[in-house]
Amino acid sequence: MRPAPRTFETKKSAEQWLSTTEVQILQGDWIAPERGKIPVKTYMERWIAQRPGLRPKTTQLYEWLLRAHIAPTELGGTALGKLTTPMVRQWRAGRIEAGVSEIATAKAYRLLRAALNTAVDEDKIIPRNPCRVRGADKENSPERPVLTVSQVFRIAGAVPERYRVLVLLSAFCSLRWGEASALLRGDFSDDASSVRITKALVEVSGKGLIVAGPKSRAGIRTLTVPEAIRRDVLEHFDAYVPGSPVSYVFTGLRGNPLRRSNFDQNVQWNKTMARLGLAGVHFHDLRHAGNLWASKSGMSTRDLMARMGHDDMRAALIYQRATDDAQRRIADDLSRMGTAVPRGSNRGVVARVWHSGIVGCDRTGNPALRRWSKWRG
């Protein structure tokens, strides 16, 4: 026996509530009120721990978002059953007012929404997801700079020689940092014409470097290395990589697996980019450039996804969007078409030749028939 959540002014209203509740029970939609008493923070901690297939870096990101932006707020201590859309909207506004970036706030909101979806669909703790704040999941990331082939070679020439091929492969093969740093000599064919991507090195706080799978299911792939950089790869092998097939292709100065922090320190990335006139360029922009070059090669969306290592078509379509230089080429072609045709004045009349007359329309759009002695335009 359970009491109703409130009292009723009339017997009829009480009976209506009871009938509605009985229907919910029969349909399996009724949720015991005590199930919704679990705090948001506690539920989300369990949700992250029990989430299957999360990569270590993703788990670390989720834990940070919960710890920094959800748990310390009033929302974190609220029972799931008490959550409402206005409360979520107020929480989001509070994050923005506190100076949290739009990107971090959107990530935290998407994490909260995903956890509450599980509470609705799988755990049956709450009847509906209160994360219904329009636009809260959107983030307007700044447009990243697009490097040219010439600029990539300039960067490769400016970094220490042992990292030159790391720059070239990241750009020309569209590799993520973790994929490039995890490469072994045995992943390459003998002539460096192809490379097999099967894993990634991920740095996790408290655990150091660990070997993980690629970021997505499509991340396991074999790539053709452009001929223009194959000789550079082979020369790098001779100079810096032992002959064993399990030797890391890129290492620190002491021969250990390459950490991002050691790379930045040895290369002085930010200073080097500023010296080249490329201030603000990130290492990941090398992959971004390679993706954009590949999209302009005429390959299909499916082929582009395979090269990028994405199983989501949206990422490939981003790189196939119309670019400024494509717009310029279209405008130039249209301009040439326009200048190739003699210009004349028809004084607002749109017409076509019909035997000896002109059939068309006048300025008001009404049909008009005019007979001209000669073609006037």
C-alpha positions in Angstrom: 0.0 0.0 0.0 1.3 3.4 -0.9 -0.1 6.9 -0.2 -0.9 9.3 -2.9 1.7 12.1 -3.3 -0.9 14.7 -2.3 -4.4 15.2 -0.9 -7.4 15.9 -3.0 -10.2 18.4 -2.7 -12.9 16.0 -3.8 -13.5 12.3 -3.8 -14.0 12.4 -7.6 -10.5 14.0 -8.2 -9.0 11.3 -5.9 -10.7 8.5 -7.8 -9.5 10.1 -11.2 -5.9 10.0 -9.9 -6.3 6.5 -8.7 -7.7 5.3 -12.1 -4.9 7.0 -13.9 -2.3 5.4 -11.6 -3.8 2.0 -12.0 -3.6 2.3 -15.8 0.1 3.3 -15.5 0.7 0.2 -13.4 -1.1 -2.1 -15.9 0.9 -0.6 -18.8 4.2 -0.9 -16.9 4.7 2.9 -16.9 4.3 3.5 -13.1 7.5 4.4 -11.3 7.9 3.9 -7.5 8.5 7.4 -6.0 11.4 6.2 -3.8 13.4 5.2 -6.8 13.8 8.8 -7.8 15.3 9.8 -4.5 18.9 9.1 -5.6 20.9 12.3 -6.0 22.1 13.3 -9.5 25.7 13.2 -8.5 25.5 9.6 -7.1 23.6 8.4 -10.1 26.0 9.9 -12.6 29.0 8.5 -10.8 27.5 5.0 -11.2 26.5 5.7 -14.8 30.1 6.6 -15.8 31.5 3.6 -13.9 29.1 1.2 -15.5 29.2 2.7 -19.0 30.5 0.0 -21.4 33.2 0.6 -24.0 34.3 4.1 -22.8 37.9 5.0 -23.8 40.1 6.0 -20.9 40.3 9.6 -22.1 36.5 9.8 -22.4 36.0 8.4 -18.9 38.5 11.0 -17.6 36.6 13.8 -19.4 33.2 12.6 -18.0 34.6 12.5 -14.5 36.0 16.0 -14.8 32.8 17.4 -16.2 30.8 15.8 -13.3 33.3 16.9 -10.7 33.7 20.5 -12.0 30.3 21.5 -13.4 27.6 19.3 -12.0 28.4 17.8 -8.6 29.4 21.1 -6.8 26.2 22.8 -7.9 22.7 22.6 -6.5 21.8 20.3 -9.3 24.3 17.6 -8.1 22.5 17.1 -4.8 19.0 17.2 -6.2 17.1 13.9 -6.3 16.4 12.6 -9.8 12.7 12.6 -9.2 12.7 16.3 -8.3 14.5 17.4 -11.4 12.6 19.8 -13.8 13.4 21.5 -17.0 13.5 25.0 -15.3 16.0 23.6 -12.8 18.2 22.4 -15.6 17.8 25.7 -17.5 18.8 27.6 -14.3 21.8 25.4 -13.8 23.0 26.1 -17.3 22.5 29.8 -17.0 24.5 29.7 -13.7 27.4 28.0 -15.4 27.5 30.7 -18.1 27.3 33.5 -15.5 30.1 31.9 -13.5 32.4 32.3 -16.6 32.4 28.7 -17.7 32.9 28.5 -21.5 30.0 27.7 -23.8 31.9 24.7 -25.0 32.4 23.2 -21.5 28.8 24.0 -20.5 27.5 22.3 -23.7 29.6 19.2 -22.9 28.4 19.0 -19.3 24.8 19.4 -20.5 25.1 16.6 -23.1 26.6 14.4 -20.4 23.7 15.1 -18.0 21.2 14.4 -20.8 22.8 11.1 -21.7 22.8 9.9 -18.1 19.2 10.9 -17.6 18.2 9.2 -20.9 19.4 6.0 -19.2 17.4 6.8 -16.1 14.3 7.1 -18.3 14.7 4.3 -20.8 16.7 1.6 -19.0 16.5 2.1 -15.3 12.9 3.5 -15.2 13.7 5.9 -12.5 12.0 9.0 -13.9 9.2 9.2 -16.5 10.8 11.8 -18.8 14.1 13.5 -19.3 14.1 17.1 -18.0 17.0 18.1 -20.3 14.8 19.9 -22.8 16.6 23.3 -23.0 16.7 24.3 -26.6 20.2 25.0 -27.9 21.9 24.0 -24.7 23.8 21.1 -26.4 25.2 23.4 -29.1 28.7 24.7 -29.0 30.1 27.2 -31.4 33.8 26.2 -31.7 36.0 28.8 -33.4 37.0 27.9 -37.0 40.4 26.3 -37.0 43.0 27.6 -39.4 43.6 25.6 -42.6 47.2 24.8 -43.3 48.5 24.6 -46.8 50.9 21.9 -48.0 53.7 24.5 -48.1 53.0 25.5 -44.5 53.1 21.9 -43.3 56.5 21.4 -44.9 57.7 24.6 -43.3 56.5 23.3 -39.9 58.3 19.9 -40.6 61.5 21.8 -41.3 61.3 23.9 -38.2 60.9 21.2 -35.6 63.8 18.9 -34.5 64.7 16.4 -37.1 63.5 13.4 -35.1 59.9 14.8 -35.2 59.9 15.9 -38.8 58.2 12.8 -40.1 55.7 12.9 -37.2 54.5 16.2 -38.6 54.3 14.9 -42.2 52.5 11.7 -41.4 50.0 13.5 -39.1 49.1 15.8 -42.0 49.4 13.6 -45.1 47.8 10.5 -43.4 45.3 12.4 -41.3 46.5 10.8 -38.0 45.4 11.7 -34.5 48.2 12.4 -32.0 47.5 9.1 -30.1 47.6 7.1 -33.4 50.8 8.7 -34.6 52.6 8.3 -31.3 51.6 4.6 -31.0 53.1 3.6 -34.4 55.5 0.7 -34.5 58.0 -0.1 -37.2 56.0 -3.2 -38.0 52.9 -1.2 -38.8 54.6 0.0 -42.0 55.2 -2.0 -45.2 58.8 -2.5 -46.2 58.7 0.4 -48.7 56.7 2.6 -46.4 53.9 2.7 -49.0 51.2 1.8 -46.4 50.7 2.0 -42.7 48.3 0.0 -40.5 46.5 1.9 -37.7 45.4 -0.4 -34.9 45.9 1.4 -31.6 46.6 4.7 -29.9 48.6 5.8 -26.9 46.5 7.6 -24.3 47.8 9.5 -21.3 45.5 9.1 -18.3 46.0 11.0 -15.0 47.4 8.7 -12.4 48.1 5.9 -14.9 50.5 7.4 -17.4 50.6 6.2 -21.0 48.3 3.3 -21.8 47.7 1.5 -25.1 44.1 1.8 -26.2 42.0 1.2 -29.3 41.5 3.9 -31.8 38.9 6.6 -31.1 36.2 4.9 -33.1 35.4 1.5 -34.6 36.5 2.8 -38.0 39.8 3.9 -36.5 41.4 0.5 -37.3 42.4 1.1 -41.0 45.2 0.7 -43.5 46.3 3.9 -45.2 48.3 4.5 -48.3 51.2 6.8 -47.5 51.6 9.5 -50.2 54.7 8.8 -52.3 56.0 12.4 -51.7 56.9 11.5 -48.1 57.8 7.8 -48.3 61.5 8.6 -48.6 61.3 10.8 -45.5 59.7 7.9 -43.6 62.5 5.4 -44.7 65.2 7.9 -43.8 63.6 8.4 -40.4 63.6 4.6 -39.8 67.4 4.5 -40.6 68.2 7.4 -38.3 65.9 6.9 -35.3 64.1 3.5 -35.2 65.7 0.2 -34.2 65.2 -2.7 -36.6 62.7 -4.6 -34.4 59.1 -4.5 -35.7 57.9 -3.6 -32.2 60.1 -0.5 -31.9 58.2 2.7 -31.6 58.6 5.0 -34.6 58.5 8.2 -32.5 60.1 8.4 -29.1 61.4 10.9 -26.6 65.1 11.8 -26.4 65.8 8.8 -24.1 64.0 6.4 -26.4 60.8 6.1 -24.3 57.3 6.3 -25.8 56.5 9.8 -26.8 54.5 11.9 -24.4 52.7 15.0 -25.5 54.2 17.1 -22.8 57.8 15.9 -23.7 57.0 16.7 -27.4 55.8 20.2 -26.6 58.8 20.9 -24.4 61.4 19.6 -26.9 59.8 21.3 -29.9 58.6 24.5 -28.1 55.5 24.2 -30.3 53.9 27.6 -29.5 57.1 29.5 -30.0 57.9 27.7 -33.2 54.5 28.4 -34.6 54.8 32.1 -33.7 58.2 32.3 -35.3 56.7 30.8 -38.5 53.9 33.3 -38.5 51.4 30.6 -37.6 50.5 31.6 -34.0 47.5 29.7 -32.7 48.0 26.6 -34.8 47.6 23.4 -32.8 49.2 20.0 -33.6 45.7 18.6 -34.3 45.4 21.2 -37.1 47.8 19.0 -39.1 45.1 16.2 -39.2 42.5 18.9 -39.9 44.5 20.0 -42.9 45.0 16.5 -44.2 41.3 15.8 -43.9 40.5 19.0 -45.9 43.1 18.1 -48.6 41.6 14.6 -48.9 38.1 16.1 -49.3 39.3 18.1 -52.3 40.7 15.1 -54.1 37.3 14.0 -55.3 37.0 10.9 -53.1 33.5 9.8 -52.0 32.2 10.5 -48.5 32.6 6.8 -47.7 36.2 6.8 -48.8 36.9 10.0 -46.9 35.4 8.5 -43.7 37.6 5.4 -44.1 40.8 7.6 -44.4 39.8 9.8 -41.5 38.9 6.8 -39.3 35.4 8.0 -38.6 32.2 5.9 -38.5 30.0 9.0 -38.4 29.2 10.6 -41.7 28.7 14.0 -40.2 32.5 14.5 -39.7 33.2 13.7 -43.3 30.5 16.0 -44.6 32.0 18.9 -42.6 35.1 18.6 -44.7 33.1 18.4 -47.9 31.4 21.7 -47.3 31.8 24.5 -49.8 35.0 26.3 -49.3 36.0 29.9 -50.1 38.3 28.8 -53.0 35.5 26.7 -54.4 33.2 29.6 -54.3 35.8 31.7 -56.1 36.2 29.1 -58.8 32.4 29.0 -59.4 32.3 32.8 -59.5 35.2 32.9 -62.0 33.5 30.3 -64.3 30.2 32.3 -64.2 32.1 35.5 -64.9 33.8 33.9 -68.0 30.4 32.7 -69.2 29.0 36.1 -68.8 31.7 37.9 -70.6 31.7 35.5 -73.5 28.2 36.5 -74.6 27.6 39.9 -76.4 25.7 42.3 -74.2 22.7 44.3 -75.4 19.8 46.1 -73.8 16.3 44.6 -74.0 14.8 47.3 -71.8 13.4 44.9 -69.3 11.8 42.5 -71.9 12.5 38.8 -71.5 12.0 37.2 -74.9 12.7 34.4 -77.3 12.7 34.2 -81.1 9.5 32.8 -82.6 9.7 32.9 -86.4 9.6 36.5 -87.4 8.3 37.8 -84.1 9.3 38.1 -80.5 7.3 36.3 -77.9 7.9 37.3 -74.3 6.5 39.5 -71.5 6.6 43.2 -70.8 7.7 45.0 -67.5 4.4 44.0 -65.7 4.8 40.4 -66.7 1.9 40.4 -69.2 2.3 38.4 -72.5 3.6 40.6 -75.3 4.1 40.1 -79.1 6.4 42.4 -80.9 7.7 42.3 -84.4 11.2 43.6 -84.9 13.0 44.1 -88.1 16.2 42.5 -86.7 17.4 40.8 -83.6 18.2 43.3 -80.8 19.3 41.2 -77.9 
